[in-house]
């Protein structure tokens, strides 16, 4: 049996320029409004046999607002950013410019004391690859945009540096279909 996993990027909790590493803030008003506008396209995903979410407040709220009643999955959490947690990229760059440059250049680098990009992609890929086939054919998972980027890099078996070239907007979807180690990107309607 082939699986179809649709990831939904959580609605926003701040403006793009104010996004913070491992942001634990709830949805802002613009996020709630965006969920309402996108609901007609995303609510049908609630028919999936399994519905998951990242443990963050914005992922849970997005999933609940769409009627998914998702089960929180710790493996779908954002990348562990160590001492940069709660910083914007600009704040981290202002404090530790050479460390940020190293982190952006080397997917194995952990100057912040947290998780490397490669470890993050591997963790998300492991979650995807361990979905049991007998759990059902369709799965939906609401998570941070960074998780969708990591899932896409894993599914396409792309180099980790590809992660930096992907732009995932809030409430966008990514669908992969197949089986562990053999995923295909599915474009179009989820």
VMD Tcl script that builds the backbone (N, CA, C; Angstrom):
set m [mol new atoms 570]
animate dup $m
set s [atomselect $m all]
$s set {name element resname resid chain x y z} {
  {N N UNK 1 A 0.839 -1.177 0.000}
  {CA C UNK 1 A 0.000 0.000 0.000}
  {C C UNK 1 A 0.883 1.239 0.000}
  {N N UNK 2 A 0.530 2.183 -0.845}
  {CA C UNK 2 A 1.238 3.449 -0.872}
  {C C UNK 2 A 0.551 4.436 0.061}
  {N N UNK 3 A 1.346 5.266 0.685}
  {CA C UNK 3 A 0.827 6.299 1.560}
  {C C UNK 3 A 0.789 7.626 0.824}
  {N N UNK 4 A -0.104 8.471 1.266}
  {CA C UNK 4 A -0.122 9.854 0.794}
  {C C UNK 4 A -0.116 10.730 2.037}
  {N N UNK 5 A 0.953 11.488 2.197}
  {CA C UNK 5 A 1.118 12.355 3.357}
  {C C UNK 5 A 1.055 13.799 2.884}
  {N N UNK 6 A 0.085 14.531 3.399}
  {CA C UNK 6 A -0.039 15.946 3.072}
  {C C UNK 6 A 0.351 16.755 4.294}
  {N N UNK 7 A 1.375 17.559 4.126}
  {CA C UNK 7 A 1.806 18.485 5.167}
  {C C UNK 7 A 1.125 19.820 4.917}
  {N N UNK 8 A 0.628 20.448 5.971}
  {CA C UNK 8 A 0.039 21.782 5.908}
  {C C UNK 8 A 0.907 22.689 6.769}
  {N N UNK 9 A 1.405 23.774 6.188}
  {CA C UNK 9 A 2.206 24.720 6.965}
  {C C UNK 9 A 1.291 25.491 7.905}
  {N N UNK 10 A 1.667 25.547 9.163}
  {CA C UNK 10 A 0.876 26.251 10.174}
  {C C UNK 10 A 0.680 27.716 9.773}
  {N N UNK 11 A -0.440 28.267 10.193}
  {CA C UNK 11 A -0.704 29.685 9.955}
  {C C UNK 11 A 0.308 30.511 10.747}
  {N N UNK 12 A 0.404 31.753 10.405}
  {CA C UNK 12 A 1.437 32.604 11.001}
  {C C UNK 12 A 1.104 33.028 12.429}
  {N N UNK 13 A 2.174 33.320 13.160}
  {CA C UNK 13 A 2.028 33.851 14.506}
  {C C UNK 13 A 2.709 35.214 14.617}
  {N N UNK 14 A 3.301 35.663 13.518}
  {CA C UNK 14 A 3.953 36.969 13.465}
  {C C UNK 14 A 4.209 37.312 12.006}
  {N N UNK 15 A 4.600 38.543 11.754}
  {CA C UNK 15 A 4.952 38.910 10.385}
  {C C UNK 15 A 6.217 38.166 9.987}
  {N N UNK 16 A 6.448 38.034 8.706}
  {CA C UNK 16 A 7.599 37.293 8.202}
  {C C UNK 16 A 8.902 37.827 8.791}
  {N N UNK 17 A 9.045 39.133 8.868}
  {CA C UNK 17 A 10.287 39.713 9.382}
  {C C UNK 17 A 10.452 39.522 10.883}
  {N N UNK 18 A 9.385 39.206 11.587}
  {CA C UNK 18 A 9.453 39.015 13.039}
  {C C UNK 18 A 9.481 37.539 13.422}
  {N N UNK 19 A 9.589 36.631 12.453}
  {CA C UNK 19 A 9.620 35.202 12.771}
  {C C UNK 19 A 10.858 34.883 13.584}
  {N N UNK 20 A 10.658 34.030 14.566}
  {CA C UNK 20 A 11.729 33.675 15.491}
  {C C UNK 20 A 11.996 32.171 15.423}
  {N N UNK 21 A 13.236 31.800 15.713}
  {CA C UNK 21 A 13.582 30.389 15.785}
  {C C UNK 21 A 12.785 29.739 16.902}
  {N N UNK 22 A 12.172 28.596 16.599}
  {CA C UNK 22 A 11.368 27.831 17.561}
  {C C UNK 22 A 10.331 28.727 18.244}
  {N N UNK 23 A 9.549 29.380 17.442}
  {CA C UNK 23 A 8.564 30.345 17.925}
  {C C UNK 23 A 7.396 29.627 18.596}
  {N N UNK 24 A 7.170 29.902 19.874}
  {CA C UNK 24 A 6.092 29.264 20.627}
  {C C UNK 24 A 4.856 30.144 20.756}
  {N N UNK 25 A 4.809 31.245 20.026}
  {CA C UNK 25 A 3.662 32.140 20.150}
  {C C UNK 25 A 2.433 31.541 19.467}
  {N N UNK 26 A 1.252 31.896 19.957}
  {CA C UNK 26 A 0.019 31.426 19.316}
  {C C UNK 26 A -0.225 32.198 18.020}
  {N N UNK 27 A -1.234 31.773 17.281}
  {CA C UNK 27 A -1.590 32.474 16.051}
  {C C UNK 27 A -1.908 33.934 16.349}
  {N N UNK 28 A -1.481 34.824 15.461}
  {CA C UNK 28 A -1.894 36.219 15.587}
  {C C UNK 28 A -3.207 36.386 14.812}
  {N N UNK 29 A -3.777 37.570 14.850}
  {CA C UNK 29 A -5.068 37.788 14.186}
  {C C UNK 29 A -4.987 37.524 12.694}
  {N N UNK 30 A -3.880 37.932 12.080}
  {CA C UNK 30 A -3.717 37.675 10.650}
  {C C UNK 30 A -3.669 36.169 10.367}
  {N N UNK 31 A -3.082 35.409 11.280}
  {CA C UNK 31 A -3.049 33.956 11.132}
  {C C UNK 31 A -4.433 33.352 11.200}
  {N N UNK 32 A -5.235 33.792 12.190}
  {CA C UNK 32 A -6.615 33.309 12.305}
  {C C UNK 32 A -7.418 33.669 11.056}
  {N N UNK 33 A -7.251 34.896 10.577}
  {CA C UNK 33 A -7.976 35.331 9.383}
  {C C UNK 33 A -7.584 34.494 8.168}
  {N N UNK 34 A -6.292 34.196 8.046}
  {CA C UNK 34 A -5.820 33.394 6.916}
  {C C UNK 34 A -6.375 31.971 6.969}
  {N N UNK 35 A -6.471 31.390 8.170}
  {CA C UNK 35 A -7.057 30.054 8.305}
  {C C UNK 35 A -8.502 30.077 7.814}
  {N N UNK 36 A -9.248 31.092 8.199}
  {CA C UNK 36 A -10.648 31.186 7.767}
  {C C UNK 36 A -10.758 31.304 6.248}
  {N N UNK 37 A -9.854 32.075 5.644}
  {CA C UNK 37 A -9.877 32.247 4.182}
  {C C UNK 37 A -9.490 30.959 3.440}
  {N N UNK 38 A -8.580 30.188 4.025}
  {CA C UNK 38 A -8.094 28.975 3.360}
  {C C UNK 38 A -8.891 27.733 3.724}
  {N N UNK 39 A -9.799 27.856 4.664}
  {CA C UNK 39 A -10.517 26.684 5.179}
  {C C UNK 39 A -11.219 25.883 4.092}
  {N N UNK 40 A -11.848 26.550 3.127}
  {CA C UNK 40 A -12.594 25.812 2.099}
  {C C UNK 40 A -11.697 24.854 1.318}
  {N N UNK 41 A -10.401 25.177 1.193}
  {CA C UNK 41 A -9.477 24.287 0.488}
  {C C UNK 41 A -8.860 23.241 1.409}
  {N N UNK 42 A -8.682 23.586 2.679}
  {CA C UNK 42 A -7.943 22.712 3.594}
  {C C UNK 42 A -8.808 21.807 4.466}
  {N N UNK 43 A -10.048 22.191 4.715}
  {CA C UNK 43 A -10.927 21.374 5.556}
  {C C UNK 43 A -11.108 19.958 5.002}
  {N N UNK 44 A -11.212 19.752 3.694}
  {CA C UNK 44 A -11.374 18.377 3.198}
  {C C UNK 44 A -10.249 17.418 3.595}
  {N N UNK 45 A -9.074 17.951 3.948}
  {CA C UNK 45 A -7.982 17.082 4.379}
  {C C UNK 45 A -8.291 16.377 5.701}
  {N N UNK 46 A -9.304 16.846 6.416}
  {CA C UNK 46 A -9.713 16.214 7.676}
  {C C UNK 46 A -10.210 14.790 7.447}
  {N N UNK 47 A -10.484 14.424 6.208}
  {CA C UNK 47 A -10.926 13.068 5.893}
  {C C UNK 47 A -9.778 12.059 5.954}
  {N N UNK 48 A -8.550 12.526 6.137}
  {CA C UNK 48 A -7.399 11.627 6.235}
  {C C UNK 48 A -7.583 10.662 7.404}
  {N N UNK 49 A -7.093 9.443 7.229}
  {CA C UNK 49 A -7.211 8.450 8.282}
  {C C UNK 49 A -6.460 8.859 9.546}
  {N N UNK 50 A -5.318 9.532 9.371}
  {CA C UNK 50 A -4.517 9.984 10.502}
  {C C UNK 50 A -4.240 11.471 10.358}
  {N N UNK 51 A -4.321 12.184 11.485}
  {CA C UNK 51 A -4.116 13.635 11.483}
  {C C UNK 51 A -3.153 13.987 12.608}
  {N N UNK 52 A -2.036 14.586 12.246}
  {CA C UNK 52 A -0.987 14.916 13.205}
  {C C UNK 52 A -0.688 16.413 13.171}
  {N N UNK 53 A 0.076 16.854 14.172}
  {CA C UNK 53 A 0.578 18.227 14.156}
  {C C UNK 53 A 1.870 18.294 14.952}
  {N N UNK 54 A 2.609 19.334 14.703}
  {CA C UNK 54 A 3.756 19.693 15.520}
  {C C UNK 54 A 3.213 20.092 16.885}
  {N N UNK 55 A 4.014 19.985 17.954}
  {CA C UNK 55 A 3.501 20.357 19.274}
  {C C UNK 55 A 3.413 21.864 19.541}
  {N N UNK 56 A 3.701 22.710 18.574}
  {CA C UNK 56 A 3.657 24.157 18.810}
  {C C UNK 56 A 2.221 24.675 18.879}
  {N N UNK 57 A 2.017 25.762 19.622}
  {CA C UNK 57 A 0.665 26.335 19.714}
  {C C UNK 57 A 0.063 26.695 18.349}
  {N N UNK 58 A 0.879 27.239 17.450}
  {CA C UNK 58 A 0.299 27.645 16.164}
  {C C UNK 58 A -0.079 26.447 15.294}
  {N N UNK 59 A 0.677 25.363 15.382}
  {CA C UNK 59 A 0.322 24.164 14.609}
  {C C UNK 59 A -0.942 23.516 15.160}
  {N N UNK 60 A -1.010 23.401 16.469}
  {CA C UNK 60 A -2.216 22.826 17.087}
  {C C UNK 60 A -3.449 23.665 16.763}
  {N N UNK 61 A -3.323 24.991 16.906}
  {CA C UNK 61 A -4.456 25.877 16.638}
  {C C UNK 61 A -4.882 25.809 15.176}
  {N N UNK 62 A -3.911 25.741 14.267}
  {CA C UNK 62 A -4.246 25.633 12.840}
  {C C UNK 62 A -5.004 24.337 12.580}
  {N N UNK 63 A -4.482 23.221 13.091}
  {CA C UNK 63 A -5.147 21.937 12.900}
  {C C UNK 63 A -6.527 21.894 13.506}
  {N N UNK 64 A -6.668 22.441 14.710}
  {CA C UNK 64 A -7.977 22.463 15.370}
  {C C UNK 64 A -8.961 23.345 14.607}
  {N N UNK 65 A -8.512 24.510 14.146}
  {CA C UNK 65 A -9.392 25.422 13.418}
  {C C UNK 65 A -9.881 24.811 12.106}
  {N N UNK 66 A -9.094 23.901 11.546}
  {CA C UNK 66 A -9.478 23.243 10.295}
  {C C UNK 66 A -10.272 21.964 10.536}
  {N N UNK 67 A -10.525 21.644 11.807}
  {CA C UNK 67 A -11.325 20.473 12.134}
  {C C UNK 67 A -10.569 19.163 12.078}
  {N N UNK 68 A -9.248 19.202 12.132}
  {CA C UNK 68 A -8.457 17.977 12.033}
  {C C UNK 68 A -8.387 17.213 13.354}
  {N N UNK 69 A -8.522 17.891 14.477}
  {CA C UNK 69 A -8.299 17.279 15.795}
  {C C UNK 69 A -7.006 16.469 15.763}
  {N N UNK 70 A -5.877 17.145 15.454}
  {CA C UNK 70 A -4.617 16.427 15.255}
  {C C UNK 70 A -3.964 15.943 16.544}
  {N N UNK 71 A -3.224 14.873 16.419}
  {CA C UNK 71 A -2.436 14.309 17.506}
  {C C UNK 71 A -1.037 14.916 17.422}
  {N N UNK 72 A -0.572 15.549 18.497}
  {CA C UNK 72 A 0.756 16.174 18.496}
  {C C UNK 72 A 1.850 15.105 18.384}
  {N N UNK 73 A 2.802 15.365 17.528}
  {CA C UNK 73 A 3.931 14.474 17.306}
  {C C UNK 73 A 5.225 15.221 17.652}
  {N N UNK 74 A 5.897 14.879 18.737}
  {CA C UNK 74 A 7.148 15.563 19.090}
  {C C UNK 74 A 8.191 15.524 17.969}
  {N N UNK 75 A 8.205 14.477 17.166}
  {CA C UNK 75 A 9.181 14.381 16.074}
  {C C UNK 75 A 8.964 15.452 15.014}
  {N N UNK 76 A 7.777 16.050 14.976}
  {CA C UNK 76 A 7.494 17.090 13.980}
  {C C UNK 76 A 7.793 18.499 14.501}
  {N N UNK 77 A 8.490 18.594 15.630}
  {CA C UNK 77 A 8.828 19.922 16.153}
  {C C UNK 77 A 9.860 20.591 15.245}
  {N N UNK 78 A 9.967 21.889 15.402}
  {CA C UNK 78 A 10.918 22.688 14.643}
  {C C UNK 78 A 12.347 22.278 15.006}
  {N N UNK 79 A 13.303 22.738 14.241}
  {CA C UNK 79 A 14.713 22.469 14.506}
  {C C UNK 79 A 15.112 23.058 15.859}
  {N N UNK 80 A 15.834 22.302 16.646}
  {CA C UNK 80 A 16.329 22.776 17.941}
  {C C UNK 80 A 17.448 23.782 17.682}
  {N N UNK 81 A 17.179 25.040 18.013}
  {CA C UNK 81 A 18.132 26.106 17.724}
  {C C UNK 81 A 18.984 26.503 18.927}
  {N N UNK 82 A 18.992 25.682 19.957}
  {CA C UNK 82 A 19.883 25.919 21.083}
  {C C UNK 82 A 19.745 27.323 21.645}
  {N N UNK 83 A 20.871 27.997 21.815}
  {CA C UNK 83 A 20.844 29.332 22.427}
  {C C UNK 83 A 20.251 30.406 21.514}
  {N N UNK 84 A 19.976 30.083 20.252}
  {CA C UNK 84 A 19.331 31.049 19.346}
  {C C UNK 84 A 17.807 30.965 19.434}
  {N N UNK 85 A 17.303 30.056 20.238}
  {CA C UNK 85 A 15.847 29.909 20.371}
  {C C UNK 85 A 15.230 31.250 20.764}
  {N N UNK 86 A 14.196 31.641 20.041}
  {CA C UNK 86 A 13.510 32.898 20.311}
  {C C UNK 86 A 14.098 34.099 19.587}
  {N N UNK 87 A 15.254 33.928 18.929}
  {CA C UNK 87 A 15.866 35.020 18.180}
  {C C UNK 87 A 15.314 35.052 16.759}
  {N N UNK 88 A 15.319 36.221 16.151}
  {CA C UNK 88 A 15.117 36.308 14.707}
  {C C UNK 88 A 16.470 36.004 14.074}
  {N N UNK 89 A 16.493 35.723 12.787}
  {CA C UNK 89 A 17.763 35.498 12.110}
  {C C UNK 89 A 18.633 36.745 12.222}
  {N N UNK 90 A 18.027 37.921 12.090}
  {CA C UNK 90 A 18.778 39.169 12.210}
  {C C UNK 90 A 19.418 39.342 13.574}
  {N N UNK 91 A 18.698 38.965 14.628}
  {CA C UNK 91 A 19.255 39.061 15.981}
  {C C UNK 91 A 20.428 38.098 16.170}
  {N N UNK 92 A 20.279 36.882 15.671}
  {CA C UNK 92 A 21.381 35.921 15.766}
  {C C UNK 92 A 22.587 36.425 14.974}
  {N N UNK 93 A 22.336 36.992 13.802}
  {CA C UNK 93 A 23.424 37.510 12.964}
  {C C UNK 93 A 24.131 38.681 13.644}
  {N N UNK 94 A 23.375 39.540 14.310}
  {CA C UNK 94 A 23.977 40.687 14.997}
  {C C UNK 94 A 24.862 40.238 16.158}
  {N N UNK 95 A 24.491 39.165 16.820}
  {CA C UNK 95 A 25.243 38.690 17.987}
  {C C UNK 95 A 26.398 37.781 17.619}
  {N N UNK 96 A 26.172 36.922 16.603}
  {CA C UNK 96 A 27.182 35.923 16.247}
  {C C UNK 96 A 27.275 35.773 14.727}
  {N N UNK 97 A 27.750 36.800 14.031}
  {CA C UNK 97 A 27.750 36.739 12.563}
  {C C UNK 97 A 28.536 35.570 11.973}
  {N N UNK 98 A 29.705 35.283 12.504}
  {CA C UNK 98 A 30.493 34.179 11.933}
  {C C UNK 98 A 29.843 32.825 12.226}
  {N N UNK 99 A 29.194 32.701 13.381}
  {CA C UNK 99 A 28.508 31.446 13.714}
  {C C UNK 99 A 27.312 31.233 12.785}
  {N N UNK 100 A 26.553 32.284 12.506}
  {CA C UNK 100 A 25.416 32.165 11.588}
  {C C UNK 100 A 25.915 31.807 10.191}
  {N N UNK 101 A 26.983 32.448 9.749}
  {CA C UNK 101 A 27.547 32.133 8.431}
  {C C UNK 101 A 27.959 30.664 8.353}
  {N N UNK 102 A 28.592 30.162 9.408}
  {CA C UNK 102 A 29.009 28.750 9.431}
  {C C UNK 102 A 27.794 27.836 9.395}
  {N N UNK 103 A 26.770 28.175 10.163}
  {CA C UNK 103 A 25.547 27.371 10.209}
  {C C UNK 103 A 24.863 27.322 8.844}
  {N N UNK 104 A 24.821 28.448 8.161}
  {CA C UNK 104 A 24.185 28.495 6.839}
  {C C UNK 104 A 24.996 27.749 5.783}
  {N N UNK 105 A 26.308 27.667 5.963}
  {CA C UNK 105 A 27.180 27.050 4.962}
  {C C UNK 105 A 27.373 25.547 5.140}
  {N N UNK 106 A 27.300 25.065 6.378}
  {CA C UNK 106 A 27.615 23.666 6.655}
  {C C UNK 106 A 26.430 22.981 7.335}
  {N N UNK 107 A 25.766 22.026 6.668}
  {CA C UNK 107 A 24.581 21.388 7.248}
  {C C UNK 107 A 24.860 20.540 8.485}
  {N N UNK 108 A 26.127 20.289 8.788}
  {CA C UNK 108 A 26.475 19.518 9.993}
  {C C UNK 108 A 26.833 20.419 11.176}
  {N N UNK 109 A 26.905 21.718 10.942}
  {CA C UNK 109 A 27.371 22.689 11.924}
  {C C UNK 109 A 26.296 22.999 12.977}
  {N N UNK 110 A 26.707 23.117 14.236}
  {CA C UNK 110 A 25.780 23.453 15.327}
  {C C UNK 110 A 26.376 24.529 16.230}
  {N N UNK 111 A 26.695 25.702 15.692}
  {CA C UNK 111 A 27.309 26.728 16.534}
  {C C UNK 111 A 26.376 27.249 17.627}
  {N N UNK 112 A 25.080 27.014 17.492}
  {CA C UNK 112 A 24.097 27.478 18.473}
  {C C UNK 112 A 23.913 26.492 19.617}
  {N N UNK 113 A 24.542 25.308 19.490}
  {CA C UNK 113 A 24.432 24.299 20.534}
  {C C UNK 113 A 23.186 23.440 20.419}
  {N N UNK 114 A 22.472 23.562 19.324}
  {CA C UNK 114 A 21.247 22.785 19.126}
  {C C UNK 114 A 21.441 21.684 18.106}
  {N N UNK 115 A 20.497 21.574 17.206}
  {CA C UNK 115 A 20.455 20.512 16.206}
  {C C UNK 115 A 20.997 21.032 14.872}
  {N N UNK 116 A 21.776 20.231 14.193}
  {CA C UNK 116 A 22.269 20.630 12.870}
  {C C UNK 116 A 21.139 20.525 11.851}
  {N N UNK 117 A 21.293 21.215 10.747}
  {CA C UNK 117 A 20.308 21.130 9.668}
  {C C UNK 117 A 20.187 19.681 9.193}
  {N N UNK 118 A 21.317 19.005 9.044}
  {CA C UNK 118 A 21.289 17.617 8.596}
  {C C UNK 118 A 20.535 16.724 9.586}
  {N N UNK 119 A 20.756 16.918 10.877}
  {CA C UNK 119 A 20.033 16.133 11.887}
  {C C UNK 119 A 18.538 16.419 11.845}
  {N N UNK 120 A 18.186 17.680 11.648}
  {CA C UNK 120 A 16.775 18.077 11.552}
  {C C UNK 120 A 16.111 17.398 10.359}
  {N N UNK 121 A 16.729 17.470 9.198}
  {CA C UNK 121 A 16.179 16.835 7.988}
  {C C UNK 121 A 16.057 15.326 8.212}
  {N N UNK 122 A 17.057 14.737 8.835}
  {CA C UNK 122 A 17.030 13.291 9.099}
  {C C UNK 122 A 15.889 12.936 10.052}
  {N N UNK 123 A 15.679 13.748 11.092}
  {CA C UNK 123 A 14.593 13.482 12.045}
  {C C UNK 123 A 13.234 13.535 11.355}
  {N N UNK 124 A 13.016 14.552 10.547}
  {CA C UNK 124 A 11.735 14.677 9.839}
  {C C UNK 124 A 11.587 13.533 8.832}
  {N N UNK 125 A 12.656 13.197 8.145}
  {CA C UNK 125 A 12.617 12.080 7.201}
  {C C UNK 125 A 12.336 10.756 7.894}
  {N N UNK 126 A 12.907 10.559 9.071}
  {CA C UNK 126 A 12.647 9.329 9.835}
  {C C UNK 126 A 11.182 9.237 10.235}
  {N N UNK 127 A 10.607 10.369 10.647}
  {CA C UNK 127 A 9.185 10.363 10.985}
  {C C UNK 127 A 8.367 9.955 9.759}
  {N N UNK 128 A 8.676 10.555 8.638}
  {CA C UNK 128 A 7.947 10.243 7.408}
  {C C UNK 128 A 8.119 8.770 7.030}
  {N N UNK 129 A 9.337 8.278 7.098}
  {CA C UNK 129 A 9.617 6.896 6.689}
  {C C UNK 129 A 9.100 5.842 7.657}
  {N N UNK 130 A 8.722 6.235 8.855}
  {CA C UNK 130 A 8.219 5.246 9.818}
  {C C UNK 130 A 6.697 5.267 9.941}
  {N N UNK 131 A 6.020 5.914 9.026}
  {CA C UNK 131 A 4.552 5.841 9.036}
  {C C UNK 131 A 4.173 4.434 8.608}
  {N N UNK 132 A 3.544 3.672 9.479}
  {CA C UNK 132 A 3.152 2.304 9.122}
  {C C UNK 132 A 2.136 2.294 7.988}
  {N N UNK 133 A 2.348 1.393 7.068}
  {CA C UNK 133 A 1.436 1.284 5.928}
  {C C UNK 133 A 0.020 0.936 6.359}
  {N N UNK 134 A -0.100 0.162 7.434}
  {CA C UNK 134 A -1.436 -0.261 7.853}
  {C C UNK 134 A -2.171 0.830 8.641}
  {N N UNK 135 A -1.542 2.002 8.818}
  {CA C UNK 135 A -2.221 3.112 9.482}
  {C C UNK 135 A -3.261 3.760 8.576}
  {N N UNK 136 A -3.241 3.427 7.331}
  {CA C UNK 136 A -4.177 4.041 6.393}
  {C C UNK 136 A -3.416 4.669 5.248}
  {N N UNK 137 A -4.116 4.978 4.216}
  {CA C UNK 137 A -3.477 5.500 3.018}
  {C C UNK 137 A -3.257 6.992 3.018}
  {N N UNK 138 A -4.027 7.747 3.826}
  {CA C UNK 138 A -3.913 9.203 3.795}
  {C C UNK 138 A -3.613 9.750 5.190}
  {N N UNK 139 A -2.636 10.629 5.212}
  {CA C UNK 139 A -2.209 11.263 6.461}
  {C C UNK 139 A -2.113 12.757 6.213}
  {N N UNK 140 A -2.513 13.558 7.194}
  {CA C UNK 140 A -2.302 15.004 7.139}
  {C C UNK 140 A -1.510 15.389 8.379}
  {N N UNK 141 A -0.560 16.305 8.207}
  {CA C UNK 141 A 0.272 16.766 9.321}
  {C C UNK 141 A 0.463 18.276 9.221}
  {N N UNK 142 A 0.060 18.989 10.265}
  {CA C UNK 142 A 0.234 20.435 10.334}
  {C C UNK 142 A 1.524 20.709 11.092}
  {N N UNK 143 A 2.408 21.489 10.488}
  {CA C UNK 143 A 3.707 21.753 11.120}
  {C C UNK 143 A 4.267 23.092 10.655}
  {N N UNK 144 A 5.357 23.477 11.275}
  {CA C UNK 144 A 6.027 24.724 10.902}
  {C C UNK 144 A 6.508 24.634 9.456}
  {N N UNK 145 A 6.603 25.758 8.763}
  {CA C UNK 145 A 7.123 25.747 7.389}
  {C C UNK 145 A 8.485 25.068 7.274}
  {N N UNK 146 A 9.331 25.200 8.296}
  {CA C UNK 146 A 10.651 24.565 8.256}
  {C C UNK 146 A 10.536 23.041 8.168}
  {N N UNK 147 A 9.530 22.476 8.806}
  {CA C UNK 147 A 9.319 21.023 8.757}
  {C C UNK 147 A 8.947 20.601 7.340}
  {N N UNK 148 A 8.120 21.384 6.659}
  {CA C UNK 148 A 7.768 21.067 5.274}
  {C C UNK 148 A 8.998 21.122 4.381}
  {N N UNK 149 A 9.855 22.111 4.614}
  {CA C UNK 149 A 11.090 22.209 3.825}
  {C C UNK 149 A 11.955 20.969 4.039}
  {N N UNK 150 A 12.098 20.553 5.302}
  {CA C UNK 150 A 12.911 19.372 5.615}
  {C C UNK 150 A 12.302 18.112 5.002}
  {N N UNK 151 A 10.978 17.982 5.064}
  {CA C UNK 151 A 10.307 16.815 4.477}
  {C C UNK 151 A 10.520 16.759 2.975}
  {N N UNK 152 A 10.470 17.896 2.323}
  {CA C UNK 152 A 10.664 17.944 0.874}
  {C C UNK 152 A 12.094 17.556 0.501}
  {N N UNK 153 A 13.071 18.082 1.238}
  {CA C UNK 153 A 14.467 17.714 0.970}
  {C C UNK 153 A 14.642 16.205 1.128}
  {N N UNK 154 A 14.074 15.647 2.198}
  {CA C UNK 154 A 14.185 14.202 2.425}
  {C C UNK 154 A 13.488 13.400 1.322}
  {N N UNK 155 A 12.248 13.774 1.017}
  {CA C UNK 155 A 11.474 13.010 0.036}
  {C C UNK 155 A 12.147 12.984 -1.336}
  {N N UNK 156 A 12.755 14.089 -1.707}
  {CA C UNK 156 A 13.411 14.175 -3.017}
  {C C UNK 156 A 14.859 13.693 -2.975}
  {N N UNK 157 A 15.323 13.316 -1.785}
  {CA C UNK 157 A 16.714 12.891 -1.600}
  {C C UNK 157 A 17.674 13.934 -2.155}
  {N N UNK 158 A 17.327 15.195 -1.894}
  {CA C UNK 158 A 18.121 16.329 -2.369}
  {C C UNK 158 A 19.233 16.633 -1.368}
  {N N UNK 159 A 20.264 17.332 -1.810}
  {CA C UNK 159 A 21.313 17.728 -0.856}
  {C C UNK 159 A 20.743 18.670 0.207}
  {N N UNK 160 A 21.257 18.617 1.425}
  {CA C UNK 160 A 20.738 19.478 2.491}
  {C C UNK 160 A 20.713 20.962 2.132}
  {N N UNK 161 A 21.643 21.417 1.322}
  {CA C UNK 161 A 21.680 22.833 0.950}
  {C C UNK 161 A 20.425 23.270 0.197}
  {N N UNK 162 A 19.691 22.327 -0.359}
  {CA C UNK 162 A 18.432 22.630 -1.053}
  {C C UNK 162 A 17.442 23.291 -0.096}
  {N N UNK 163 A 17.527 22.943 1.162}
  {CA C UNK 163 A 16.635 23.485 2.190}
  {C C UNK 163 A 16.569 25.007 2.121}
  {N N UNK 164 A 17.711 25.645 1.916}
  {CA C UNK 164 A 17.776 27.116 1.917}
  {C C UNK 164 A 17.147 27.735 0.681}
  {N N UNK 165 A 16.808 26.931 -0.319}
  {CA C UNK 165 A 16.233 27.445 -1.567}
  {C C UNK 165 A 14.730 27.193 -1.672}
  {N N UNK 166 A 14.121 26.749 -0.590}
  {CA C UNK 166 A 12.686 26.462 -0.581}
  {C C UNK 166 A 11.954 27.517 0.228}
  {N N UNK 167 A 10.871 28.013 -0.308}
  {CA C UNK 167 A 10.060 29.010 0.377}
  {C C UNK 167 A 8.692 28.388 0.630}
  {N N UNK 168 A 8.381 28.172 1.886}
  {CA C UNK 168 A 7.102 27.583 2.271}
  {C C UNK 168 A 6.314 28.647 3.022}
  {N N UNK 169 A 5.221 29.059 2.456}
  {CA C UNK 169 A 4.372 30.087 3.049}
  {C C UNK 169 A 3.376 29.448 4.020}
  {N N UNK 170 A 2.931 30.199 5.011}
  {CA C UNK 170 A 1.911 29.668 5.913}
  {C C UNK 170 A 0.681 29.174 5.141}
  {N N UNK 171 A 0.153 28.055 5.580}
  {CA C UNK 171 A -1.042 27.402 5.033}
  {C C UNK 171 A -0.838 26.804 3.640}
  {N N UNK 172 A 0.407 26.743 3.185}
  {CA C UNK 172 A 0.646 26.029 1.933}
  {C C UNK 172 A 0.704 24.537 2.249}
  {N N UNK 173 A 0.566 23.726 1.222}
  {CA C UNK 173 A 0.576 22.279 1.418}
  {C C UNK 173 A 1.685 21.631 0.605}
  {N N UNK 174 A 2.117 20.484 1.078}
  {CA C UNK 174 A 3.094 19.654 0.400}
  {C C UNK 174 A 2.575 18.227 0.507}
  {N N UNK 175 A 2.417 17.567 -0.610}
  {CA C UNK 175 A 1.964 16.177 -0.585}
  {C C UNK 175 A 3.040 15.293 -1.189}
  {N N UNK 176 A 3.387 14.251 -0.432}
  {CA C UNK 176 A 4.294 13.232 -0.933}
  {C C UNK 176 A 3.540 11.910 -0.915}
  {N N UNK 177 A 3.816 11.105 -1.898}
  {CA C UNK 177 A 3.143 9.812 -1.999}
  {C C UNK 177 A 4.178 8.738 -2.268}
  {N N UNK 178 A 3.924 7.553 -1.748}
  {CA C UNK 178 A 4.832 6.443 -1.973}
  {C C UNK 178 A 4.978 5.598 -0.740}
  {N N UNK 179 A 6.225 5.258 -0.457}
  {CA C UNK 179 A 6.542 4.435 0.704}
  {C C UNK 179 A 7.922 4.834 1.204}
  {N N UNK 180 A 8.293 4.383 2.391}
  {CA C UNK 180 A 9.580 4.778 2.968}
  {C C UNK 180 A 10.737 4.614 1.979}
  {N N UNK 181 A 11.492 5.696 1.827}
  {CA C UNK 181 A 12.646 5.692 0.932}
  {C C UNK 181 A 12.314 5.905 -0.532}
  {N N UNK 182 A 11.030 5.890 -0.878}
  {CA C UNK 182 A 10.612 6.054 -2.283}
  {C C UNK 182 A 9.426 7.002 -2.350}
  {N N UNK 183 A 9.683 8.265 -2.100}
  {CA C UNK 183 A 8.627 9.261 -2.088}
  {C C UNK 183 A 8.616 10.053 -3.382}
  {N N UNK 184 A 7.429 10.416 -3.803}
  {CA C UNK 184 A 7.258 11.267 -4.969}
  {C C UNK 184 A 6.490 12.511 -4.550}
  {N N UNK 185 A 6.902 13.629 -5.100}
  {CA C UNK 185 A 6.209 14.882 -4.846}
  {C C UNK 185 A 4.949 14.890 -5.681}
  {N N UNK 186 A 3.845 15.225 -5.060}
  {CA C UNK 186 A 2.568 15.275 -5.769}
  {C C UNK 186 A 2.157 16.747 -5.861}
  {N N UNK 187 A 2.081 17.259 -7.060}
  {CA C UNK 187 A 1.661 18.636 -7.293}
  {C C UNK 187 A 0.179 18.672 -7.606}
  {N N UNK 188 A -0.449 19.776 -7.257}
  {CA C UNK 188 A -1.870 19.915 -7.552}
  {C C UNK 188 A -2.678 19.763 -6.284}
  {N N UNK 189 A -3.935 19.457 -6.448}
  {CA C UNK 189 A -4.851 19.335 -5.316}
  {C C UNK 189 A -4.405 18.224 -4.393}
  {N N UNK 190 A -4.533 18.491 -3.089}
  {CA C UNK 190 A -4.138 17.497 -2.085}
  {C C UNK 190 A -5.088 16.333 -2.123}
}
mol reanalyze $m
mol bondsrecalc $m
mol representation Tube
mol addrep $m
